């Protein structure tokens, strides 16, 4: 009986260590965006000090959520900051929806570069939402 307790205790210890080590490398970032009615200006995470730096190169997802109650169409982009070079667009997609419509695409982050989102509305009727990046 004592032998089984030690075995179970050892297995539980290993499981907890694995869970903690996996979550220690998980990253999750988000930022709310708001583009007012009458403006067709883009929302830029870099200009709004919403920069994301990943700790691991595990596959991540870039997600965009539209929170307006009326249907909107936007282009959502993920950019990587590069030192001594222009920033690089990592991915871009169009999304149309309302009330929590979301879209996500995978990417592999670099741990030495920061990332930011850019939201471009299709018209000047205003749009609100959230951008997220996580792995």
Buried (B, 14 or more C-beta within 10 A) or exposed (E): EEEEEEEEEEEEEEEEEEEEEEEEEEBEBBBEBEBEEEBEEBBBBBEEEBBBBBEBEEEBEBBBBBBBEEEBBBBBBBBBBEEEEEBEEBEBBEBEBBEEBBBBBEBEBBEEBBBBBBBBBEEEBBBBBBBBBBB
